[in-house]
Amino acid sequence: MLQAVINAWKIQDLRRKIFFTLAMLVIFRLIASIPLPHVNTAELDTLINSGQPLGDLVNLLNLLSGGALRQFSIAAMGVYPYITASIIMQLLIPLIPALEELSKEGEQGRNKIQRYQYYLTVPLAYLQGYGQTITINNQVRLFGDFNFSITENFLPTFTILTMMVAGTMLLVWMGELIDERGVGNGLSIIIFGGIVTALPGIILNAVTASQGGGNVIGGILLLIITIATVVGIVLLTEGQRRIPVQYAKRVRGNKVYGGQSSHVPLKVNMAGMIPLIFAQSILIFPSTLASYFWNPNSSGVVNSIAGFFVNNFGPTSFTFTIAMFIMVVLFTYFYALVLFNQQNLPESLQRNGGFIPGIRPGRNTELYLTKVLNRITLIGALGLGIVAALPYFVQRLTGLSIAFSSTGILIVVGVAVDTMRQLEAQMLMRNYEGFISR
């Protein structure tokens, strides 16, 4: 990996792309440090360090936003409204015939679908911004000068929400620029930069907690588990089953086409990190909604029900962990099948004269590929489920209450592997160009 970076640095074009990507990350960190007006960050720190279920939830969201939520900056939501819009569009494509037709129209159709994602991101960002802010404001005095409420203070509340939405859309635009002029997937790089920025603080807190509490063994266990998790995620990300494919010979005039052998790579983790993010978003919703009605110092039926959801469905609860494992496994299967159906591999193979040795083209090929996909997806789904449930058992095993996020580790490792793969592909392409020019 280091040799690939060194080789890429020697190429002027790649060096310019790496510089541009790093510049975008620096700008992102500057944006993440611009707080919204009238924010009382001291109260927010008190909530995050309180050890309450809502504090754990805010701590998790703060980690995934790269510390922007702790500053309550204009980038407090990160790019997650756009990711939510992308997930919704991916789920709607096979359900709505018009969208399915657009997805088959090549680049022009994909551009239209992406434009719809932008349109959907704006209302989702307003909704997430209001729900996230009003929930925190109900527990602590987030804004010192006024009460955050659409009904009581419409203009200042709407202004703050608009600034948060503008920050999200600015990050999405920066991600598009990285796609065009930088290295790697732009949105993933933005999320990667935020999480990596927060990692030193998490490591320092873990070391301090283990030494201060005399739990050195817990700190060593945490380090071993983290390294093992990284290795497991790399194996899960890179694992694939290669299906052999033979292409029939076709004679056109005096030339013979085809006849070569190839393979179709089916990835063990075809769904990537989407099931983790999607399951986490759904499971966080009940506790987030309940926290709006919960007051620890009050009584009543509604308050008791809300308190039950806040205490038992928070990110650090056992119920949340079990539900997270089940939903990640189910979503992994669902999303892998959606992606497989969108690729339409059996029809594509038959159209190009390809076939799997021993399997008839058409329906039999589709059944065979689906059977293989279900088997390897079981490994990927269980692996993702274990990664999702790991934080709960890590904290119980080590006795260290820190922000150990399996989602964050998955994103960091996945983005690093994907970026290095892109760098190697671009260097290989330039080697071919140099060979042809000679």
C-alpha positions as CSV (number, residue, x, y, z in Angstrom):
1,M,0.0,0.0,0.0
2,L,2.8,2.4,0.9
3,Q,4.6,1.5,-2.3
4,A,1.5,2.3,-4.3
5,V,1.2,5.7,-2.7
6,I,4.9,6.5,-3.4
7,N,4.5,5.4,-7.0
8,A,1.3,7.5,-7.4
9,W,3.1,10.5,-5.9
10,K,5.7,10.4,-8.7
11,I,3.1,10.9,-11.4
12,Q,2.2,14.5,-11.8
13,D,-1.5,14.0,-12.7
14,L,-2.1,11.7,-9.8
15,R,-0.2,14.0,-7.5
16,R,-2.4,16.8,-8.5
17,K,-5.5,14.7,-7.8
18,I,-4.2,13.7,-4.3
19,F,-3.5,17.4,-3.5
20,F,-7.0,18.4,-4.6
21,T,-8.6,15.6,-2.4
22,L,-6.5,16.7,0.6
23,A,-7.5,20.4,0.0
24,M,-11.2,19.4,0.0
25,L,-10.7,17.6,3.3
26,V,-9.0,20.7,4.8
27,I,-11.9,22.8,3.6
28,F,-14.3,20.3,5.1
29,R,-12.6,20.5,8.5
30,L,-12.9,24.3,8.3
31,I,-16.6,24.1,7.6
32,A,-17.1,21.6,10.4
33,S,-15.6,24.2,12.8
34,I,-18.0,27.0,11.9
35,P,-20.7,26.9,14.7
36,L,-24.3,28.0,14.2
37,P,-25.3,31.3,15.9
38,H,-26.3,31.3,19.5
39,V,-25.2,27.7,20.2
40,N,-24.2,26.8,23.7
41,T,-21.6,24.1,23.1
42,A,-20.9,23.7,26.8
43,E,-24.4,22.4,27.4
44,L,-24.0,20.0,24.4
45,D,-20.7,18.7,25.9
46,T,-22.5,18.1,29.2
47,L,-25.1,15.9,27.4
48,I,-22.5,14.0,25.4
49,N,-20.5,13.2,28.6
50,S,-23.5,12.5,30.8
51,G,-23.7,8.7,30.0
52,Q,-27.5,9.0,29.3
53,P,-29.0,7.0,26.4
54,L,-29.5,10.3,24.5
55,G,-26.0,11.3,25.2
56,D,-24.7,8.0,23.7
57,L,-26.9,8.6,20.6
58,V,-25.5,12.1,20.1
59,N,-22.0,10.8,20.7
60,L,-22.5,8.2,17.9
61,L,-23.9,10.9,15.5
62,N,-21.0,13.2,16.4
63,L,-18.5,10.5,15.5
64,L,-20.1,9.9,12.1
65,S,-20.2,13.6,11.4
66,G,-16.5,14.0,12.2
67,G,-17.0,16.1,15.4
68,A,-19.2,18.6,13.6
69,L,-22.2,17.8,15.8
70,R,-20.2,18.5,19.0
71,Q,-19.5,22.0,17.6
72,F,-23.0,22.1,16.2
73,S,-21.6,23.6,13.1
74,I,-23.3,24.2,9.8
75,A,-22.1,20.7,8.8
76,A,-23.7,19.0,11.9
77,M,-25.7,16.6,9.7
78,G,-22.8,15.7,7.4
79,V,-23.8,14.1,4.1
80,Y,-26.2,11.6,5.7
81,P,-29.4,13.2,4.3
82,Y,-28.0,12.6,0.8
83,I,-27.1,9.0,1.7
84,T,-30.7,8.5,3.0
85,A,-32.0,9.9,-0.2
86,S,-29.7,7.6,-2.2
87,I,-30.9,4.6,-0.2
88,I,-34.6,5.5,-0.8
89,M,-34.0,5.9,-4.5
90,Q,-32.2,2.6,-4.7
91,L,-35.2,0.9,-3.1
92,L,-37.7,2.7,-5.3
93,I,-36.0,1.9,-8.6
94,P,-37.2,-1.7,-8.8
95,L,-40.6,-0.7,-7.5
96,I,-41.4,2.2,-9.9
97,P,-41.3,1.2,-13.6
98,A,-40.4,4.7,-14.7
99,L,-37.4,4.8,-12.5
100,E,-36.4,1.3,-13.6
101,E,-36.5,2.5,-17.2
102,L,-34.4,5.5,-16.4
103,S,-31.7,3.3,-14.8
104,K,-31.4,1.3,-18.0
105,E,-30.9,4.4,-20.2
106,G,-27.2,4.7,-19.5
107,E,-25.5,7.9,-18.3
108,Q,-28.4,10.2,-19.1
109,G,-30.8,8.1,-17.1
110,R,-28.4,7.9,-14.1
111,N,-28.0,11.7,-14.2
112,K,-31.7,12.2,-14.0
113,I,-31.9,9.8,-11.0
114,Q,-29.1,11.7,-9.4
115,R,-31.0,14.9,-9.9
116,Y,-34.0,13.4,-8.2
117,Q,-31.7,12.4,-5.3
118,Y,-30.7,16.0,-4.9
119,Y,-34.3,17.2,-4.9
120,L,-35.2,14.5,-2.2
121,T,-32.1,15.5,-0.1
122,V,-33.4,19.0,0.7
123,P,-36.7,18.1,2.4
124,L,-35.0,15.2,4.2
125,A,-32.2,17.5,5.4
126,Y,-34.8,19.9,6.8
127,L,-36.7,17.1,8.5
128,Q,-33.5,15.5,10.0
129,G,-32.1,18.9,11.1
130,Y,-35.3,19.9,12.9
131,G,-35.8,16.5,14.5
132,Q,-32.1,16.3,15.6
133,T,-32.0,19.8,16.9
134,I,-35.4,19.8,18.7
135,T,-34.5,16.5,20.4
136,I,-31.2,17.9,21.8
137,N,-32.8,21.2,22.7
138,N,-35.5,19.4,24.8
139,Q,-32.8,17.9,27.0
140,V,-30.4,20.9,27.3
141,R,-30.6,24.6,26.6
142,L,-28.9,24.4,23.2
143,F,-29.6,28.0,22.2
144,G,-29.2,30.6,24.9
145,D,-31.0,33.5,23.4
146,F,-34.3,31.9,22.1
147,N,-36.4,28.8,22.2
148,F,-35.8,26.6,19.1
149,S,-39.4,26.1,17.7
150,I,-41.1,26.5,14.4
151,T,-44.3,27.6,16.0
152,E,-42.9,30.1,18.6
153,N,-39.8,31.5,16.7
154,F,-40.3,30.6,13.0
155,L,-37.8,33.0,11.4
156,P,-34.7,32.3,13.6
157,T,-35.5,28.6,13.6
158,F,-36.0,28.4,9.9
159,T,-32.8,30.4,9.4
160,I,-30.7,27.9,11.5
161,L,-32.3,25.0,9.6
162,T,-31.5,26.6,6.3
163,M,-27.9,27.0,7.3
164,M,-27.7,23.3,8.3
165,V,-29.2,22.3,5.0
166,A,-26.8,24.6,3.1
167,G,-23.9,23.0,4.9
168,T,-25.0,19.5,3.9
169,M,-25.5,20.5,0.3
170,L,-22.1,22.2,0.3
171,L,-20.5,18.9,1.4
172,V,-22.4,17.0,-1.2
173,W,-21.1,19.4,-3.9
174,M,-17.5,19.0,-2.5
175,G,-17.9,15.2,-2.8
176,E,-18.9,15.6,-6.5
177,L,-15.8,17.7,-7.1
178,I,-13.6,15.0,-5.5
179,D,-15.3,12.5,-7.9
180,E,-14.4,14.7,-10.9
181,R,-11.0,16.0,-10.0
182,G,-9.7,14.0,-7.0
183,V,-9.1,10.4,-6.0
184,G,-11.8,8.0,-4.6
185,N,-15.5,8.3,-4.0
186,G,-16.2,11.9,-3.0
187,L,-18.9,11.3,-0.4
188,S,-17.1,8.4,1.1
189,I,-13.9,10.5,1.3
190,I,-15.8,13.2,3.2
191,I,-17.2,10.7,5.7
192,F,-13.7,9.1,5.9
193,G,-12.1,12.4,6.7
194,G,-14.5,13.2,9.5
195,I,-14.2,9.8,11.2
196,V,-10.4,9.8,10.9
197,T,-10.3,13.2,12.5
198,A,-12.2,11.9,15.5
199,L,-10.1,8.7,15.9
200,P,-7.2,10.3,17.8
201,G,-9.5,11.6,20.5
202,I,-11.2,8.2,20.8
203,I,-7.8,6.5,21.1
204,L,-6.7,9.1,23.7
205,N,-9.9,8.6,25.7
206,A,-9.4,4.8,25.6
207,V,-5.8,5.0,26.8
208,T,-6.7,7.5,29.6
209,A,-9.7,5.4,30.7
210,S,-7.7,2.2,30.8
211,Q,-4.8,3.8,32.7
212,G,-6.8,6.0,35.0
213,G,-9.2,3.2,36.0
214,G,-6.4,0.7,36.3
215,N,-7.9,-1.3,33.4
216,V,-4.8,-1.9,31.4
217,I,-5.9,-5.4,30.3
218,G,-9.2,-3.9,29.0
219,G,-7.2,-1.4,26.9
220,I,-5.0,-4.2,25.5
221,L,-8.2,-6.3,24.7
222,L,-9.7,-3.3,23.0
223,L,-6.6,-2.9,20.8
224,I,-6.6,-6.6,19.8
225,I,-10.3,-6.6,19.0
226,T,-9.9,-3.4,16.9
227,I,-7.1,-4.9,14.9
228,A,-9.0,-8.2,14.4
229,T,-12.1,-6.2,13.3
230,V,-10.0,-4.3,10.7
231,V,-8.6,-7.6,9.3
232,G,-12.0,-9.2,9.3
233,I,-13.6,-6.2,7.4
234,V,-10.8,-6.3,4.8
235,L,-11.4,-10.0,4.2
236,L,-15.1,-9.4,4.1
237,T,-14.7,-6.5,1.6
238,E,-12.2,-8.2,-0.7
239,G,-13.8,-11.7,-0.6
240,Q,-15.5,-12.9,-3.8
241,R,-16.7,-16.0,-5.6
242,R,-15.5,-16.2,-9.3
243,I,-18.0,-17.9,-11.6
244,P,-16.3,-19.2,-14.7
245,V,-17.8,-18.0,-18.0
246,Q,-17.1,-19.2,-21.5
247,Y,-17.9,-17.1,-24.6
248,A,-19.0,-18.9,-27.8
249,K,-17.1,-18.3,-31.0
250,R,-18.8,-16.1,-33.6
251,V,-17.8,-15.8,-37.2
252,R,-18.3,-12.5,-39.1
253,G,-16.9,-12.5,-42.5
254,N,-13.3,-13.7,-42.3
255,K,-12.9,-12.9,-38.6
256,V,-13.7,-15.1,-35.6
257,Y,-14.9,-13.3,-32.4
258,G,-15.2,-14.8,-28.9
259,G,-14.1,-18.1,-27.7
260,Q,-12.2,-16.8,-24.7
261,S,-12.8,-17.7,-21.0
262,S,-13.5,-15.2,-18.2
263,H,-15.3,-15.1,-14.9
264,V,-18.1,-13.2,-13.1
265,P,-17.0,-12.0,-9.6
266,L,-19.7,-12.2,-7.0
267,K,-18.6,-10.3,-3.9
268,V,-19.2,-11.8,-0.5
269,N,-20.2,-8.3,0.8
270,M,-22.0,-7.0,-2.3
271,A,-24.1,-4.5,-0.2
272,G,-21.1,-2.7,1.4
273,M,-21.9,-0.5,4.4
274,I,-25.4,0.3,3.3
275,P,-27.2,-2.3,5.5
276,L,-25.3,-1.1,8.6
277,I,-26.2,2.6,7.9
278,F,-29.8,1.8,7.0
279,A,-30.5,-0.5,10.0
280,Q,-28.9,2.0,12.3
281,S,-31.0,4.8,10.9
282,I,-34.2,2.8,11.4
283,L,-33.4,1.6,14.9
284,I,-32.2,5.0,16.1
285,F,-35.6,6.5,15.1
286,P,-37.8,5.1,17.9
287,S,-35.4,6.3,20.7
288,T,-35.0,9.7,18.9
289,L,-38.7,10.1,18.6
290,A,-39.3,9.0,22.2
291,S,-36.7,11.4,23.5
292,Y,-38.9,14.3,22.3
293,F,-41.7,13.2,24.8
294,W,-39.4,12.1,27.6
295,N,-38.5,14.1,30.7
296,P,-36.6,12.2,33.4
297,N,-38.1,14.5,36.1
298,S,-41.7,14.0,35.0
299,S,-44.3,11.3,35.4
300,G,-47.3,10.0,33.4
301,V,-48.1,7.2,31.0
302,V,-46.7,8.9,27.8
303,N,-43.5,9.9,29.7
304,S,-43.1,6.3,31.0
305,I,-43.5,4.8,27.5
306,A,-41.1,7.3,26.0
307,G,-38.6,6.5,28.8
308,F,-38.9,2.8,28.1
309,F,-37.9,3.4,24.4
310,V,-35.1,5.8,25.3
311,N,-33.6,3.4,27.9
312,N,-34.1,0.1,26.0
313,F,-33.5,1.1,22.4
314,G,-30.5,3.4,22.8
315,P,-27.2,2.6,20.9
316,T,-25.7,1.0,24.0
317,S,-28.6,-1.3,25.0
318,F,-28.7,-5.1,24.5
319,T,-32.1,-4.9,22.8
320,F,-30.7,-2.4,20.3
321,T,-27.7,-4.8,19.6
322,I,-29.9,-7.9,19.0
323,A,-32.3,-5.9,16.7
324,M,-29.3,-4.4,14.9
325,F,-27.8,-7.8,14.2
326,I,-31.1,-9.2,12.8
327,M,-31.9,-6.1,10.7
328,V,-28.4,-6.0,9.3
329,V,-28.6,-9.6,8.2
330,L,-32.0,-9.0,6.6
331,F,-31.0,-5.8,4.9
332,T,-27.8,-7.4,3.5
333,Y,-29.8,-10.1,1.8
334,F,-32.4,-7.6,0.5
335,Y,-29.9,-5.1,-0.8
336,A,-27.6,-7.7,-2.4
337,L,-30.7,-9.1,-4.3
338,V,-31.7,-5.6,-5.4
339,L,-28.2,-4.9,-6.8
340,F,-28.0,-8.4,-8.4
341,N,-31.3,-7.9,-10.2
342,Q,-30.3,-4.4,-11.4
343,Q,-27.1,-5.8,-13.0
344,N,-29.2,-8.4,-14.9
345,L,-26.2,-10.7,-15.3
346,P,-28.0,-13.7,-16.9
347,E,-29.5,-11.6,-19.7
348,S,-26.2,-9.7,-20.3
349,L,-24.3,-13.0,-20.6
350,Q,-26.8,-14.4,-23.0
351,R,-26.8,-11.3,-25.1
352,N,-23.0,-11.4,-25.4
353,G,-22.8,-15.1,-26.2
354,G,-21.5,-16.1,-22.8
355,F,-22.5,-19.1,-20.7
356,I,-21.5,-20.9,-17.5
357,P,-20.0,-24.3,-18.3
358,G,-22.6,-27.0,-17.5
359,I,-25.4,-24.5,-17.0
360,R,-28.0,-23.7,-19.7
361,P,-28.3,-20.0,-20.6
362,G,-31.4,-18.0,-19.5
363,R,-33.5,-19.2,-16.6
364,N,-31.2,-21.9,-15.4
365,T,-28.3,-19.5,-15.3
366,E,-30.4,-17.1,-13.3
367,L,-31.3,-19.8,-10.8
368,Y,-27.7,-20.9,-10.5
369,L,-26.3,-17.4,-9.9
370,T,-29.1,-16.7,-7.4
371,K,-28.3,-19.9,-5.5
372,V,-24.6,-19.0,-5.3
373,L,-25.4,-15.4,-4.3
374,N,-27.6,-16.6,-1.4
375,R,-24.8,-18.9,-0.1
376,I,-22.0,-16.3,-0.2
377,T,-24.3,-13.5,1.0
378,L,-25.0,-15.6,4.2
379,I,-21.3,-15.2,5.1
380,G,-21.3,-11.5,4.3
381,A,-24.6,-10.9,6.2
382,L,-23.4,-12.8,9.3
383,G,-20.1,-10.9,9.1
384,L,-21.8,-7.5,8.9
385,G,-24.2,-8.5,11.7
386,I,-21.2,-9.4,14.0
387,V,-19.5,-6.1,13.2
388,A,-22.7,-4.3,14.0
389,A,-23.2,-6.0,17.3
390,L,-19.5,-5.7,18.3
391,P,-19.5,-2.4,20.2
392,Y,-21.9,-3.7,22.9
393,F,-19.9,-6.8,23.7
394,V,-16.6,-4.8,23.4
395,Q,-17.7,-2.4,26.1
396,R,-18.9,-5.3,28.3
397,L,-15.7,-7.3,27.8
398,T,-13.2,-4.5,28.3
399,G,-15.2,-2.4,30.8
400,L,-14.3,0.8,28.8
401,S,-17.2,3.1,27.9
402,I,-15.9,4.7,24.8
403,A,-17.2,5.6,21.3
404,F,-16.3,2.3,19.6
405,S,-18.2,2.4,16.3
406,S,-18.1,-0.6,14.1
407,T,-19.8,1.5,11.4
408,G,-16.9,4.0,11.6
409,I,-14.3,1.2,11.3
410,L,-16.1,-0.3,8.3
411,I,-16.3,3.0,6.5
412,V,-12.6,3.8,7.2
413,V,-11.4,0.4,6.0
414,G,-13.7,0.3,3.1
415,V,-12.8,3.7,1.8
416,A,-9.1,3.1,2.3
417,V,-9.2,-0.2,0.3
418,D,-11.4,1.4,-2.4
419,T,-9.1,4.4,-2.8
420,M,-6.0,2.3,-3.0
421,R,-7.7,0.1,-5.6
422,Q,-8.5,3.2,-7.7
423,L,-4.9,4.5,-7.4
424,E,-3.5,1.2,-8.6
425,A,-6.0,1.0,-11.5
426,Q,-5.0,4.5,-12.6
427,M,-1.3,3.7,-12.4
428,L,-1.9,0.5,-14.3
429,M,-3.7,2.4,-17.0
430,R,-0.8,4.9,-17.3
431,N,1.6,2.0,-17.6
432,Y,-0.4,0.6,-20.5
433,E,-0.4,4.1,-22.1
434,G,3.4,4.3,-21.7
435,F,3.8,0.8,-23.2
436,I,1.6,1.7,-26.2
437,S,3.5,5.0,-26.8
438,R,6.8,3.1,-26.9
